[in-house]
């Protein structure tokens, strides 16, 4: 569906389907950069593998405590000349209510236990920074991603009521930190649209399946990709015995050159760059006429 005459488009409505938040211990030696969550990255947990190697998800979030953004700051500074003002430095926060009582949510609030599994609680908020990845999926299939450093600044436990979910309403503040965009941003944000995902290679073929070629002569093979509109149609080609037959490529054409007569076929193999799909053909090198 496209926008109507008034410019309204139901497919663009910000209809939230689900969210998730993953945290990892803060490490000042690491860096969070834009490329990790670039709009073209299909699986950010591959690019973020090192950052979140020791991390985990906060788990289930209550429906009425879904992630909520907020901005707070002092009043803007106004100048004597009319029409000029300077915004004060803001605090950007993320509030969410965790429903799970797990190791991570405990560490966020009451810290770590001793060797006997006992928590020595001085506060229900810890002075600890965390690497944070937040992902929100919309009904349009667009995924909003955020990456940065947070610190828990608020914790309001719900009343423990029999038969009901008791959650922790946490408030996290996004931090200006040297590990995030070299200290230039509070967090990095991108939007991934599956509709823009390049068409992946499903298979590659090499035809004909068998061929004969004489010494010092050439035979040509054709490479094809499935689907035909695959975005990346690059590949490598290899001969199993270059003393018997050598190979070269030009676009989707592979040329095999006979070098020495064979008693067993030489295998010519093509491998796609995308997906490492393979196909092979057999070549018999015959003596010169």
C-alpha positions in Angstrom: 0.0 0.0 0.0 1.2 3.5 -0.8 0.2 6.8 0.7 -3.3 8.2 -0.2 -4.0 11.5 -1.8 -3.6 13.2 1.7 -0.2 11.6 2.2 -1.4 9.1 4.8 0.1 5.6 4.7 -1.0 2.9 7.1 2.1 0.9 6.4 4.2 3.6 7.9 2.3 3.7 11.2 4.7 3.2 14.2 3.0 0.0 15.3 5.3 -1.8 17.8 5.3 -5.6 17.6 8.1 -6.5 20.0 11.3 -5.2 21.6 14.4 -6.6 23.2 17.4 -5.2 25.1 20.8 -6.8 25.5 23.5 -5.7 27.9 27.1 -6.5 28.3 29.8 -5.4 30.9 31.3 -2.1 30.0 34.9 -2.3 28.6 36.7 1.0 28.0 39.1 -0.7 25.5 36.3 -1.5 23.1 34.5 0.9 20.7 30.9 1.1 19.5 30.9 2.4 15.9 28.2 3.1 13.3 29.2 0.2 11.0 28.1 -2.3 13.7 24.4 -1.4 13.2 24.5 0.0 9.7 21.2 -0.1 7.9 22.5 -2.8 5.5 23.5 -5.2 8.3 21.1 -8.1 8.4 22.3 -9.7 11.6 23.8 -7.1 14.0 24.7 -9.8 16.5 27.4 -10.9 14.1 29.0 -7.5 14.0 28.4 -7.1 17.7 29.8 -10.5 18.7 32.9 -9.1 20.4 31.1 -6.4 22.2 28.4 -8.7 23.7 30.5 -11.8 24.1 29.8 -11.8 27.8 26.4 -10.2 27.5 22.8 -11.4 27.8 19.3 -10.2 27.3 17.3 -8.7 30.2 14.6 -11.2 29.3 10.9 -10.6 29.2 9.5 -7.1 29.5 6.0 -6.5 30.9 3.4 -5.3 28.4 2.6 -2.2 30.4 6.2 -1.5 31.0 7.5 -1.6 27.4 10.5 0.6 26.6 9.7 4.3 26.8 12.0 7.2 25.8 12.3 10.5 27.6 14.3 13.7 27.3 14.9 16.0 30.2 17.0 19.2 30.4 17.1 22.7 31.8 15.4 25.6 30.1 17.0 26.8 26.9 19.4 29.8 27.3 17.9 32.9 25.6 19.9 35.8 24.3 19.3 39.5 24.3 18.8 39.5 20.5 15.3 38.1 19.7 15.0 34.7 18.0 18.2 33.2 19.4 18.4 30.5 22.0 20.8 27.7 23.0 19.3 24.3 24.2 20.7 23.0 27.4 22.5 19.7 27.6 19.8 17.0 27.7 19.5 13.7 29.6 18.1 10.9 27.3 16.6 8.1 29.3 15.0 4.7 28.5 12.5 3.3 31.0 11.4 -0.4 30.9 10.0 -2.9 33.3 11.7 -6.3 33.4 9.6 -9.2 34.4 12.3 -11.8 34.8 14.3 -12.4 38.0 17.6 -13.6 36.5 21.4 -13.1 37.0 21.5 -9.9 34.9 18.5 -8.2 36.4 19.9 -8.9 39.9 23.3 -7.6 38.9 21.7 -4.4 37.6 19.9 -3.8 40.8 21.5 -5.5 43.9 24.9 -6.4 42.5 26.8 -9.7 42.5 26.6 -12.4 45.1 29.5 -13.6 47.2 31.0 -17.1 46.9 28.1 -18.5 49.0 25.5 -16.9 46.7 24.6 -14.2 49.2 23.9 -10.6 48.0 25.3 -7.9 50.3 22.8 -5.1 49.4 23.7 -1.5 50.0 21.4 -0.1 47.3 19.0 -1.4 44.6 20.8 0.7 41.9 24.4 -0.1 41.0 27.0 2.5 39.9 27.9 0.5 36.8 27.9 1.3 33.2 26.8 -1.2 30.5 27.1 -1.6 26.8 23.5 -1.7 25.6 21.7 -2.8 22.4 18.0 -2.0 22.0 15.9 -3.4 19.1 12.3 -2.5 18.3 10.4 -4.3 15.6 7.5 -2.6 13.9 4.5 -4.1 12.1 6.0 -2.8 8.8 8.9 -5.2 9.5 11.3 -2.3 9.9 13.6 -2.7 12.8 14.9 0.2 14.8 18.3 -0.4 16.4 20.2 1.5 19.1 23.7 1.0 20.4 25.3 2.8 23.3 26.3 2.9 26.9 23.7 3.1 29.7 23.7 3.4 33.5 20.7 2.4 35.6 19.5 5.5 37.5 16.1 4.4 38.7 14.5 1.2 40.1 10.9 1.0 41.3 10.0 -2.6 42.2 6.3 -3.5 41.8 4.3 -4.9 44.7 4.6 -8.7 45.0 1.0 -9.8 44.6 0.0 -13.4 44.6 -0.8 -14.7 41.1 0.5 -11.6 39.3 3.8 -10.7 37.6 6.0 -8.6 39.8 8.5 -6.5 37.7 11.2 -4.0 38.2 10.6 -0.6 36.6 14.1 0.5 35.6 15.2 3.8 34.2 18.4 3.8 32.2 20.3 6.9 31.1 22.2 7.0 27.8 25.8 8.2 28.6 28.1 10.3 26.6 31.1 8.0 26.6 34.4 7.8 24.7 33.5 4.2 23.6 30.4 5.4 21.8 31.0 7.1 18.4 34.3 8.4 19.9 32.3 10.4 22.5 30.3 12.3 19.9 26.9 10.7 20.5 24.7 9.4 23.4 23.8 6.5 21.2 23.8 5.3 17.6 20.5 4.5 15.9 19.6 2.9 12.6 16.7 1.4 10.8 16.9 -2.0 9.0 14.3 -2.6 6.3 14.1 -6.3 5.1 12.6 -5.0 1.9 15.9 -3.4 1.0 17.9 -6.6 1.7 20.0 -7.7 -1.3 18.8 -10.9 -3.0 21.0 -13.7 -1.8 22.5 -16.4 -3.9 20.7 -19.7 -3.4 22.7 -21.8 -5.9 25.3 -21.6 -8.7 25.6 -23.9 -11.8 28.2 -24.7 -14.3 27.3 -26.1 -17.8 27.9 -28.3 -19.5 28.4 -30.9 -16.8 31.1 -32.7 -18.8 33.3 -31.7 -21.8 36.3 -32.8 -23.8 39.1 -30.5 -24.8 42.3 -31.2 -26.8 45.8 -30.2 -25.6 46.5 -26.5 -26.4 42.8 -26.0 -27.1 40.0 -24.3 -25.1 36.5 -25.3 -24.1 34.0 -22.9 -22.6 31.5 -23.3 -19.7 28.7 -21.0 -18.6 28.0 -20.0 -15.0 24.5 -19.2 -13.8 23.1 -18.0 -10.5 19.9 -18.8 -8.8 17.9 -16.6 -8.4 18.9 -14.8 -11.6 18.6 -11.5 -9.9 21.0 -12.4 -7.0 22.8 -9.2 -6.0 26.3 -10.6 -5.8 27.2 -12.6 -8.9 30.9 -12.9 -8.3 32.7 -16.2 -7.9 36.0 -18.0 -8.0 37.0 -20.9 -10.3 39.5 -23.7 -9.6 41.0 -26.6 -11.5 41.7 -29.8 -9.6 44.9 -30.3 -11.6 46.5 -27.3 -13.2 49.2 -29.5 -14.8 46.4 -31.1 -16.9 44.0 -28.1 -17.4 44.0 -24.4 -16.4 41.0 -22.2 -16.0 40.2 -18.5 -16.5 37.0 -16.5 -16.2 35.4 -13.6 -18.0 32.0 -12.5 -16.5 29.8 -15.6 -16.5 32.1 -17.5 -18.9 34.8 -20.0 -17.7 37.4 -21.1 -20.2 39.3 -24.3 -19.7 42.6 -24.8 -21.5 44.0 -28.2 -22.1 47.6 -28.7 -21.0 48.4 -32.4 -20.8 46.4 -35.5 -21.8 44.4 -37.0 -18.9 43.6 -40.5 -17.9 41.0 -39.3 -15.4 38.8 -36.2 -15.7 39.9 -32.9 -14.3 37.3 -31.3 -12.0 36.5 -27.6 -12.5 34.8 -26.0 -9.5 33.1 -22.6 -9.2 32.3 -21.1 -5.8 30.0 -18.1 -5.2 31.3 -15.2 -3.1 27.9 -14.9 -1.5 27.0 -18.1 0.4 29.9 -20.1 -0.8 27.6 -22.2 -3.1 29.5 -24.6 -5.4 29.1 -26.4 -8.7 31.5 -28.6 -10.7 32.1 -30.0 -14.2 34.4 -32.7 -15.5 36.9 -32.1 -18.3 38.8 -34.8 -20.3 42.0 -33.5 -22.0 42.5 -35.4 -25.2 45.7 -35.5 -27.3 46.2 -33.1 -30.2 44.7 -34.2 -33.5 
